[in-house]
Amino acid sequence: MTSEMPADAKGKFITLEGIDGAGKSTHLPWLADRIRATGRKVVVTREPGGTPLGEKLRELLLSQPMHVETETMLMFAARREHMAQVIVPALGAGRWVISDRFTDATFAYQGGGRGLSRDKFAVLEQWVQGGFQPDLTLYFDLPVEVARARLAVGALDRFERENAGFFARVRAAYLDRAASDPGRVRIIDAGQTVDEIKIILQNIISTLC
């Protein structure tokens, strides 16, 4: 996958991760605006989704029960389309791409939460992405009980409706993934105030801009 990227590409790929309720989506628009303020063009996207096909797969993934392997393969199918149609072309054109979730989410939710074997995950990750990874991943970490209290009551998708044990496994997997790649994944204490988190994000982004 790395071979698809032009050697002189100047775009950066940033992903935001966290368990449901951690607050990452709250900070994404602000982060995009801060980067645009530096004069860079920014593409904001999400997973699953990001393309017409990806959004249709998202509807299925968030609403229809399915086997964990089916779920994982659909996640990677949507990702392959997302990379081919949105992420790689934008980066190649010098744009910055910010995505609400990427492969770390699959590692955490389908691997940690649902118990997909790491060997199977690794095969799919290598097949779909090769060596392609985000330049920076911001992982918003929050205790499960706090995150669950933040979730709105009402129309929750099937992932948001999972129990505390599921989210505890997801969080543990995220932390494991972060520990395995500390140069890429920055852990943000999502229990801080919005203003405190903005300061942290600003400091991190300033090292890239």
C-alpha positions in Angstrom: 0.0 0.0 0.0 2.8 2.4 0.7 3.8 2.2 -2.9 0.5 4.1 -3.8 1.8 7.2 -2.0 3.8 9.7 -4.1 7.3 10.2 -2.7 6.8 13.9 -2.4 3.3 13.8 -0.7 3.0 16.4 2.0 -0.3 15.4 3.4 -0.7 13.9 6.9 -3.2 11.3 8.0 -4.6 11.7 11.5 -7.0 9.4 13.2 -9.1 9.8 16.3 -9.9 6.7 18.4 -11.7 5.8 21.6 -14.5 3.8 23.1 -18.0 5.0 22.6 -18.6 8.0 24.9 -14.9 9.0 25.1 -15.6 12.3 23.4 -13.3 12.1 20.3 -16.0 13.2 17.9 -16.5 16.4 20.0 -12.9 17.5 19.3 -12.7 16.5 15.6 -14.3 19.6 14.1 -12.1 21.9 16.2 -9.0 20.0 15.3 -9.8 20.2 11.6 -10.4 24.0 11.9 -7.0 24.4 13.7 -5.2 22.7 10.9 -7.1 24.6 8.3 -6.0 27.8 10.1 -2.4 26.9 9.2 -3.3 27.1 5.5 -3.6 23.4 4.9 -6.5 21.7 3.1 -8.3 19.2 5.3 -10.5 16.2 4.4 -12.7 15.0 7.3 -14.0 11.5 7.1 -15.0 8.5 9.2 -15.1 4.7 9.5 -16.9 2.7 8.8 -18.0 4.9 6.0 -16.3 7.7 4.1 -17.5 6.6 0.6 -21.0 5.8 -0.8 -20.3 2.1 -0.5 -18.7 2.5 2.9 -21.8 4.4 4.2 -24.0 1.5 3.1 -21.8 -1.0 4.8 -21.9 1.2 7.9 -25.7 1.0 8.0 -25.4 -2.8 8.0 -22.5 -2.9 10.5 -24.2 -0.7 13.0 -27.6 -2.3 12.8 -27.5 -6.0 11.8 -26.2 -8.8 14.1 -23.5 -10.9 12.3 -20.6 -13.3 13.0 -17.5 -11.5 14.1 -15.5 -12.7 11.1 -18.2 -11.3 8.8 -18.2 -8.1 10.7 -14.4 -7.8 10.5 -14.3 -8.5 6.8 -17.0 -5.9 6.1 -15.0 -3.4 8.1 -11.9 -4.0 6.0 -13.9 -4.0 2.8 -15.2 -0.6 3.6 -11.6 0.5 4.6 -10.2 -0.7 1.3 -12.7 1.4 -0.6 -12.1 4.3 1.8 -8.4 4.2 1.2 -8.7 3.9 -2.6 -11.3 6.5 -3.1 -10.6 9.1 -0.4 -7.6 8.8 1.9 -4.7 7.9 -0.5 -5.8 10.3 -3.3 -6.2 13.2 -0.8 -2.8 12.6 0.8 -1.2 12.3 -2.6 -2.6 15.7 -3.4 -1.0 17.2 -0.3 -4.2 17.4 1.7 -4.4 16.4 5.4 -6.9 13.7 6.2 -8.6 13.4 9.6 -10.7 10.2 10.2 -13.0 9.4 13.0 -11.7 5.8 13.5 -9.5 3.6 11.4 -7.8 0.2 11.8 -7.1 0.6 15.5 -10.9 0.5 16.1 -11.1 -2.9 14.3 -8.2 -4.2 16.5 -10.1 -3.0 19.6 -13.7 -3.7 18.8 -13.6 -6.9 16.7 -10.3 -8.1 18.3 -10.6 -7.1 21.9 -14.3 -6.8 22.2 -15.5 -9.7 20.1 -12.4 -11.9 20.4 -11.3 -12.2 16.8 -7.9 -13.9 16.7 -4.9 -11.5 16.3 -3.6 -13.7 13.5 -6.7 -13.3 11.4 -6.7 -9.6 12.1 -3.0 -9.3 11.1 -3.6 -11.1 7.8 -6.5 -8.7 6.9 -4.5 -5.6 8.0 -1.5 -6.6 5.9 -3.7 -7.6 2.9 -5.7 -4.4 2.8 -3.2 -1.9 4.0 0.3 -3.3 3.5 2.5 -0.9 5.5 0.1 2.0 5.4 -0.8 3.5 8.8 -1.8 6.9 10.1 1.0 9.5 10.7 -0.7 10.2 14.1 -3.4 8.5 16.1 -5.1 10.4 19.0 -6.6 7.9 21.4 -9.1 9.4 23.8 -8.9 7.2 26.9 -11.7 7.2 29.5 -12.8 4.7 32.2 -15.7 2.5 30.9 -18.2 3.6 33.5 -17.6 7.3 32.7 -17.9 6.8 28.9 -21.1 4.8 29.3 -22.6 7.6 31.4 -21.9 10.0 28.6 -23.7 8.1 26.0 -27.1 9.5 25.1 -30.1 7.5 26.1 -32.3 6.5 23.2 -31.2 5.6 19.6 -28.0 3.8 20.3 -26.4 1.5 17.6 -25.6 -2.1 18.3 -22.1 -1.4 19.4 -23.2 1.4 21.8 -25.7 -1.1 23.3 -22.9 -3.5 24.3 -22.3 -4.2 28.0 -19.6 -2.9 30.3 -17.5 -6.0 29.9 -17.4 -5.6 26.2 -16.1 -2.0 26.5 -13.6 -3.0 29.1 -12.1 -5.4 26.6 -12.2 -2.8 23.9 -10.4 -0.3 26.1 -7.8 -2.8 27.1 -7.1 -3.6 23.4 -6.8 0.0 22.6 -4.2 0.5 25.4 -2.3 -2.6 24.2 -2.3 -1.2 20.6 -1.0 2.1 21.8 1.7 0.5 23.9 2.9 -1.4 20.8 3.2 1.7 18.7 3.9 4.7 21.0 5.5 6.8 18.3 2.2 6.9 16.4 -0.5 6.6 19.1 -0.8 9.4 21.6 -3.0 8.7 24.6 -5.3 11.6 25.6 -6.8 11.7 29.1 -10.4 12.2 28.0 -11.5 12.9 31.6 -10.1 16.4 31.4 -12.1 19.5 30.4 -12.7 20.3 26.8 -10.4 23.4 27.1 -7.6 21.3 28.7 -7.8 18.7 25.9 -7.7 21.5 23.3 -4.4 22.7 24.7 -3.0 19.2 24.5 -4.2 18.7 21.0 -2.8 22.1 19.9 0.6 21.1 21.3 0.6 17.8 19.5 -0.5 19.2 16.2 2.1 22.0 16.3 4.8 19.3 16.0 3.3 18.2 12.7 2.4 21.5 11.1 
